[in-house]
Amino acid sequence: MIKAGIKETRKRLSHYLSRVQEGEEIIITKRDEPVARLVPIKMAWAKPLTSHKELRESIRAKGKPLSEIVIHSREESL
């Protein structure tokens, strides 16, 4: 873990972003108090899809179907 002040972070942002890409965590401080944290994004979930069909199949709906919600909403407004 690296600690860096705001001014230093501005000056060396490209360097710090490279370190984050390598898996390092950067704590940004303001007057020696932590204010932000730069961490790498985990990209394991982002696998390429081969087709639109695969995309549609990968989506799982949650909750009630939209048609039921619309019907219920219309009934309430009467």
DANOR-V410067 format. One record per backbone hydrogen bond with DSSP energy under -1.0 kcal/mol. NH is the residue of the N-H (numbers start at 1). CO is the residue of the C=O. If there is no record, write none. Layout:
NH&CO + NH&CO
This chain:
2&25 + 4&27 + 6&29 + 9&5 + 10&6 + 11&7 + 12&8 + 16&12 + 17&13 + 18&14 + 19&15 + 20&16 + 21&17 + 22&18 + 23&20 + 24&19 + 26&38 + 27&2 + 28&36 + 29&4 + 30&33 + 33&30 + 35&28 + 36&28 + 38&26 + 46&43 + 47&45 + 55&51 + 56&52 + 57&53 + 58&54 + 69&65 + 70&66 + 71&67 + 72&68 + 73&69 + 74&70 + 75&71 + 76&72 + 77&73
